[in-house]
Amino acid sequence: MQYKHKQPSMSSDVIIGMIDTGIWPESPSFNDDGIGEIPSRWKGACMEGYDFKKSNCNRKLIGARYYDSIQRTYNNNKTHVAKPDDSPRDFDGHGTHTTSIAAGAKVANVSYHDLAGGTARGGSPSSRVAIYKACTLDGCSGSTILKAIDDAIKDGVDIISISIGMSSLFQSDYLNDPIAIGSFHAQQMDIMVVCSGGNDGPDLYTIVNSAPWIFTVAASNIDRDFQSTVLLGNGKTFQGSAISFSNFNQSRNYPLAFGEDVAAKFTPISEARNCYPGSLDTQKVAGKIVVCTYNDLNIPRQIKKLVVEDARAKGLILVSEDETVVPFDSGTFPFAEVGNLSGLQIIKYINGTKKPTATILPARDVPRYRPAPTVAYFSSRGPGQYTGNILKPDIMAPGVAILAAMIPEKEAGSVPVGNKPSGYAIKSGTSMACPHVTGAAAFIKSFHRGWSTSMIKSALMTTANIYDNMGKPLQNSSHHFANAHEVGVGEINPLKALNPGLVFETTTEDYLQFLCYYGYSEKNIRSMSKKNFNCPRISIDRLISNINYPSISIGNLDRHKPAQTIKRTVTNVGCPNATYISRVQAPVGLEVKVFPKKIAFIEGLTRVSFKVLFYGKEASNGYNFGSITWFDGRLSVHLSFAVNVE
């Protein structure tokens, strides 16, 4: 991502803590050219370990920590190093990729083997980064993540980025979730924590890292795609999604077969059609391009590719509607993923031709792709499992086919013939979306050093884009208009967020009251927050909707009861003399009233409150989505809402 805006020199004083799989320090994305001395407030360490020296840190990469199996940082004087995990070095690539998205330096003429060529640059290229390797080849321990967050707080980071999340099936409540607990500690010190929302979409209630003090990020596609051409023996061509470095060309075709026609003995047709492991007959498959369907999402594309590759196939054409917006990297193995309509035509050609043939050409860039952004199929959806009274995810950012720094490739078959291993790779996931928001937050902080974490979060949320590059409302992966449980408030727009006009400040007091309203005891809240705090006399779940959050969610609006009143307070950070008028966009049947309809600010008056009344008597059952926009003639402050009418 790239923002063309003159940044002040103090931008290099912003420090981002990345909690991930480590770092590949030799990447040019982490060079420190043009960056000044390390801020004196920095208290962190650059720890030595397996294949990692203090000299690997610099004025850009200012800190690096790693943890042992019992969650202790190694002493800097430790000399015995046993294995790659005993090092800040990244042996997976995930941490290197996410770190360069957040704050990678400007690097010209990079590509992934000639795909996505151009200049790579992080969201805040002049920010410093500190690495906390909380994930190893054995996974990510909750206690290690909690220790890493606490270390980052003590070291002096400004923003923490965590592209890690528990499976939505095994979520813990707020006071038993290490990321939620650690993030609360960070919030108490006014350190923003940005987290990925998870990759368990498109099902509802799959969003993770959904505590209100966490900035929770959904993933979108961008206006660039990667496609391979499938050329049939009858001359017809089809475009398929792919990152494939096939060495095939138009001068030679190969025999083409549908999975069910090359099934192994005693294999159910449905399994062979989906190319299950062990479902194909190697003798029938060898030398052919195989067509598989993607009806069973339990068998991922990587497995299907390995199945046909092991059966000595020449290539794979996958038929799937859902995943086609997320290109799959098949390395040098010829691959293309087509939609259902194209797939039916290809299968029809196979069934109607005595000796069907095809070829798959190498992938190419497709610029100016439309529509974009759209919600990624895999991006986890709200509402949150534990409360419907906070809108999650918060926001959406690019997370599909993102080019960023990577550890050098080592896998056979991943590097095209004649090419050197690439130091950059194209990856997808909310893991990639999260650091886009991290970088955007650092970018805003560099201009507004006096802004609190919640002001920056609010600025990004109330200025988010709600339209795509065709001028239409954002869409989801099913090509329907997206709702707030998919996109949050919309797609980040960092430049617009520099001047939001008004912000919603959410305080530690708000979050403590949230815990009371949720039902935790004062004893447990005090234990976690280390504060002598008393809950309000009336602490019920529906009051969660009233904490001063930059969006509104009501988990249960009873149509048979009077209106529910929600209060919000805004702080003016724009022109001191400004008048804003409200405009409501609500679905038919849901009555929404704002009092007052007009709010005015003058010199010395920077904070104003307003109320929103929701009447559900005539509304449709289930969630109703809409927004309230405050407009002063120049700036728009967008407040999204989700209201579940029962």
N, C-alpha and C positions, 0 to 999 in steps of 0.2 A: 504494500500500500504506500501511497505517496501523497504528501500534502505540500502544495506549492504555496508556502507562506513564510515570510521572513520571521525567523525565530530569534528571540533575544539570546544573548550569550549565556544567560543563566540556565538555559534548557539543559545544558550538560550537567547541571547539579541534581537533576531528577534521577533517582536510583530505583531501578526495578529489580525485585527479587523474584527469580524464576524457580519454582519448586517442580522438579521434573526428573528426567533421566540423566542429567549431566550436560556437558558441553564439549564440543570439538573445537578447542581454542584456536587451532590453526586456520579455521575458515576466515576468508577475507571479510566476511560480514562482521567480524569482531575486532577488526583493526582499530587502532586508536588515533589515526591521523587526524590532526586538527582539534583534538579534545584536550582540554587543559588539565591541570593537576587534580588529583582526587580530592573531593571535598573533605575538609578537616573533621567534619562531624562523623565520617565513616568509621565504624568500629569493627568491621568485619575482618575475615581472614582469607588468605589464599592457601589452602591446605595442599600439601604434597601427597602424592599417592602413586598407585600403579600408572606408569607412563604419563605422569603429570607433575610438573615442577612449578615452583613459585613464579618462575620466569614466564610461564604460560599466561599469567594474569598481566594486565596492563591498565592503562587509564580508561579503557572501555569496559573490559571484563575485570572488575575491581575486587571480586570476591568469589570463592569457590569452596563449598563444604561438601563432605560426604559423611555417611553414617554406617555404623557396623550393624550386625544382625541383632544387637540388643539396644539399638537406637541411641548410641552415643556418638558424638562427633569425635573423630580421632584427634589425639593430641598432636599438635604441630611437630613435635619432636619424634613422633613415631617413626621408626626406621624399618620395621618388618612389614612388608606388603605381600599378601598371599595371592590375590586374584584381582581381575579387572574391576569387580565391584568395589574394591578398596581404593577408590579414586574418584575425583570429580569428573573424570573423562566419560564421555557419552559413548556407549557401545551399542546403543539402540537407534539413535538418530532423532528420536522424538523431541528431546530437550533442545537439541541444536536447532531443529526446525522451528519450534515455537519461540525460542529466544530471538532468532533472527527476524521473525515476523513482528515481534514486539518492538525491537530496538536495533535491528541490524543496520550496520553502516551502509552507506551508498556504495554499490559495487556495479561497475559498468560491464556490459557484454557478457551476461551470464545466461544460461539456458539449461534445460534438462535434455541433453543430447539434441540440441537445435529446436526443441519445443519451448514455447513461452519465452522466447529470447527478449532481452532488454536489460534495463537497469534494475537491480534488486535493491530494495530499501525498506527498512522497518518503519513502523508507525511513528516512532520517535527516534530517529537515527543518531541523535546526539546524546541520548540518555545513557547512563551507565547501567551495567547489569551485574548482578550477583547471582551465583548459581548454588542451589541447594539440592544435591542429588539424593532425593528421598526415595526414588524408585530404582531398583536394581533388576538384574536378569530374573530374579525370583519374584518380582512384583513390587507393590507399594504397601508398606505397612502403615496402618493408621497412626500408631504411636510415633513412627518416624516422621510422618507428615506433620503431626502436631509439634514435634521437636523442631522441625525445620522452620515452621511458621514462627515459633517463639524465638529461634535464633535470628531470623530475618528482622523481627521487631527490634531485638537488642542491637543488631548490627547497624540499624539506621536506614532501612529501605523506606521509600515513599509509597510504593505500590507493590503488591504481591500478586503474581499470576500463577494460577494452578489449573493446568489442563489435565486434571485427574478427577475421576468421579466413580463412586461406587455404582454397581449395577442397580437399576431402578427396582429390581426385585428384592434387593437386600438393603434397602435404605434404613438408616437409623434416625431416630428423632433428634431434635436440635441439640439436646444436652448429652447425647451419646454418639454424636458424629464428630470425629476428630477435626475434620475440615471446618465444620460449623463452630466448634469450640475455639479452635485456633484463630479463625477469622474474627470471632467476637473480640478476642484479646487484641487483635490488630486494629479493629474498629475503635476500640477504647483509646488507642493511641493515635487515632485519626489517620490510619494507614488503610488505603483501599485494598480490598481483596476481590480479584476478578476470577471467576471460575467457569469452566465449560459446563454446559447444561446436560451433557450426555448424548449418546448415539443410539438410543433405544426407540427412536421414532419409527413409524408415525403414530404409534398408539398414544392415547391420552394417559395422563397421570404417570408419565415416564421421566419427567424433568427431575434432575438431581441438583445438589448444591443450591437448594432453594430457600435457605434462610434469608430473611429480609436484609441483613447486613452484608450479604454477599451479592456482588454484581454478576448475575447469571446470564450466560450468553448462548443464544441459539445460532445455528449455522445457515448461511445462504450460499447460492451459487454466485458467480460473477459474470461479467459480460464477455467471457471468453470460454470456448469449449475446445475439446480435442476429439477429432473424428477420424475413423478409418473408413475406406470405401470397400464394400463387398461387391465384387464383379462376378455375375453368374455367367455360365456358359452360353446362355441365350442372349447375352449382351445387356441385360438389365443390371442397374447398379442401385445399391442401397447405402445410405450413410449410417454408420454405427458409432456409438461412443467408444473411445479407446485411447489409451496411452500405450501404443504398440510400435515397436521398432522392427516390424516384419521386413524381411529381405525379399519378399515376393514382389513381382511386378506384373504388368498387364500381358506380358508375352507368354506366360505359362499358367494354365489352370490345373487344379488338382481334383481328384474325385471327391464328391460331396455326399454326405450321408447324415440322416437324422438319427439321433441317439437310439430311438426305439428299434431302428432297422439294423443296428449293429450290437444288439443286446447279447450279453453272455447267457449261456444256458441256464434255465430255471430262474432267470431274473424277471421280476415284475416289469411290465412295459413302462409303468409310471416312473420307476426308479431309473431305467435306462434313458427315458426321455429327459430326466433331470440330471443325468450323468452322475449318479451316486457312485461312491467308491466301490469298486468291484462289480459294477453293473454292465461294463462294456467288454466285448470280445476283442482281445488284442489283435487277433488275426484279421478280423473284419474291419477294424479301425485303422490299422497301420497304413500310412501313406495317404489318408483321407483328411479332408476338413470336416469336422463334426459339428452338427447343429444341436444345441441343448436348450431346453427351456429352463426358466427360473421360477417355477411354481412353488418350490419348497425353499424358503429363505433360510432354513436351518443348514443348508449346504452352501456356504459362501462361494463367491466367484473364484477365489484363490484355490479352493479345493477342486472345483469343477475343472479349472485349468490344469491342475496337477493330474487329475484323473485321465483326461484325454491325452495329456503330454506323456504320461507313463504308458499309455496304450499305443504310443508311437504315432499319434495323429499329427497331421501337418499344421493344423490350426483349429480355432474354436470360434463359432458364431453363437452367441448367447441371445436368446429371445426373452426380453424382460421389459416391462413398461416402467416399473418404479425406479430401477437403479440407473437408467440411462442418463440421468442428469449428473451422475457421479462417475466420471471416467475411471476405469480400472487399469492399473499399470501391469501389463503382462510381460514386460521386458522385451526380449527379442522374439517371443512366441507370438505368431500371428493371431490376432484377436479382434473381434468387433462385437459390440452389444447393440442389438437393434430392438425397436419397439414391436409390439404385438402385430400391428398391421403389416409391417415389413416382414416379420417372421412368418406370418401365414403365407405370404406370397413366395417366400423362399422354400417353405415346406411343400407348397403346392407345386412348385417347379420340380422339387425332388421326386414327388409322387407321380408326376406326369411326364417324366423324362427317363429314358432307358439308361443313359449314362450321364447323370448330372455332374457338372463340374463347377468350380468357383475358384477365386483367389481373393486374398485379403491384402489390401495395400497398406503401407505404413501410415501411421497417424499424422495428422497435420493440425496446425492451429486454425481455429475458427474465431476470428475477432468480431467484435460488435454483436455478440450473441444476444438474442432477445427471446423471451422477456428475461430481464435480470434487474435486481436480485429476486429470486424466488426461494422459498423455504426448502432446504435440503430434505430429501426423503428420510434420511437417518436421524435428523435433528429431533431430540426428545421434546415432547409436548407437555404443556401444563394441562390442568391445574396441578399444583403441588399435592403430594399425597397426604401431607399433614395438616394443611389448612388451605381453604379456598378463599381466604380473606386477604391474601397477598397475591398480586398478579405475577406469575412466573411463566416463561422466562422474562427477564427484564428487557432485553434488547437483542437484535440480530446483527451478525457481522459475517464477512466472507469466510467460508469454511469448506468450499468445494474446489478441488484442483488448484491448490495454492503452492506457488513456487517459492521455496525458501532453502536456506542452507541445510546441508545434510552431511553425515559422516561419509567418507569415501565408500563406494559400492564394493562389496566383496563377493556377492552371490554370483555364481556362474549363470550365464544367460540373461543377466540384467543389463549388461553393457553391449551396445551394438558393435559389430565387427569393425575394427579400425578406429574406434573411439576410446579415449581415456576415461577412467571412472569420473563421474560427475560429482562436483562438490555441492550440487543443488539437486533437489528432488521435488516432485509434485505430490502433495498429500491432501487428504480430505478428512474432515471431522470437526466436531465442536472444539476439539483440541486446537485447531487452527483458527477458529473464530475467536476464541478467548483472547489470545495475544493481540489480535487486531484491536480489541477494546482496551486492553492494557496499554498498547502504544498510543491510542487516541487519548486515554486519560493522562498519560505522561505528557503528551503534546499540549493538552489544555493546562495542566499544572505548570508547565514551563512558562506560560503566559500569565497565569493567575496564581502566583505562589501563595497568596493569602487565602485562597479558597479552600474550604474544608473538603474532605472526601465526599460528603453527601451533596455538596454544591456541584462538584464535577460530575458526579453520577446523574444528578438531576438535569444538568445542562445537556449531557449526552442523550438522556431519555426524552426530554421535552422538545428536542430539535430533530429527532430521528426522522428519516424519510419514510413516508407511507405510500409512495408511488414508485413504480418500476420505470425502466428506461423507455417504456412505451406510453408513459403518462397515465397508466392504469393502476388501481389499487394492487398492492402486493399480492402475489399468488402463492399457493402452497404447491407441493409436489404432485397433487392430483389436478392441477390447473383450475382450481376453484379459488375464489378470493380467500386470502389467509385471515385468520383471526388472531387475537392477542395471545392465545395459548400456544400459538405457533411462532409468532414474530416478536412477542412482547409488545413494545411500543413502536417498533419499526426497525429500519436499518440505520446503523450509525452514520452520522454526518459530522465529522470532527470540526470542519471549518465553521459550520453553522453554530456548533456548540460553543465556540469561542465567545459568542455574544447572544446568550439565550434570553436576555431581558429579565426574566423572573426565574427563581430557583426554589425548589422545595427542600428545606433543610430538615433532614432526619437525624435526630440526636441519639446519643446513648440512652437517654431517658426514654425515648420512644421504643427502643429495642428492649429495654428492661420491662417496660409495660407490655410489650408484645409477649414476652415470656410469661408474665402474670396472666394475661388474657388467655394465653394458650392453655394454662392450667398447671404450670410448674409451681412448686412451693417456694416461699420466700427463702427457705434454707438452701434449696438447690440453686436458686438464682444467685444468692450471695456467694455460695461456694464457687460457682463458675465465674462470676464477674468480679470477685474480690471487693465488692462494694456493700456497705451497710444500707441496703435498699428495702423500702417497704412498698408492697403492692397497693394499688388503689383499692378502696373499700369494695367497689363493684368491679370485678374482674371476670368478664365473660367473653367467650370466643368471638362474638359478633363485633366487639369493640376493637378487634385487630384492624378492621377496615379503617379505623379512625387515626391510626398512627400516620404521621405526616410524610407519606411516601409519594414519589413522583408518578404514581398510577393509582387506580382505584379498583379494588376487587371486593365483591360481596358474595360469599359462598352460599348464602341461603337468604333470598328475599321472599318472604311469605306474602303471596298475592292477597291474602285475606286480612292482612294487618295494615296499619297506617304506614306511610312512607318511612323509609330508613334515611336518616340524615347523616351525611358524611361531612366532616370539617377538614379543611386544608388551610395552611398558612403559606404565603409566598413571600419571598424576599426579593426586592428590586436590586438587580446588579447592573442595570442599564441606565438610561437617561433618568436623572433624579426627578424630573417633572414629567410624569407619563400617566396616561389614562388607558386602561385596558377594558375592552368590552368582550363579554363571553358569547360564544356560539356553541350550541349543542348539536351533535350528530348522534342520533339514537335510532334503534330499530323501531318499526311500527309497533305500537302497543306499550312500549316502555316509556313512561313519562318521566322526564328528567328536568328538574328546575334548579337554577343557580341563583343564590342570593348572597350579596347583591349581584346584579347583572353587569354592573360597572364598578371597577375599582380604580382608585386614583392615588398616585404617589406625589409627594412634594418633598422639597428639601427638608431633611430631618425625619421624614416618615418613610421607612424602608420596608416595613413588614405590615401586611394586610391579610386578614382572614376572610374566607368565604365558605358558604355551605352549599352542598349539593343534595337535593332530595330526590330519591328514587321511588316511584310508584309502580308496582308490578301487576296491578289488577287486570289489565288488558293485555299483558305481555305474553309472549310464547313461553312455554315450559322450557327449562334448560337455560344454558348460558346465552345472554344477550350482550353484544359487544358494541361499543361506540366510543365517543370522545367528547371532551370539552376543550375548546380552544380559546385562549385569551389573546386578543389582537389589539395592538396599539396603533395600527395604521402602517407599521413597518415590520414589527417582529411578531411571530406566532409562537405561543407557548401551548404545546399540545399535551393534554392529560387524557390518557387512554383509560377505559374502564371495561370490566367484565362483571356481569351481574347474573347470578344463577337464580332464576325465578321458579318457585315451587308452589 
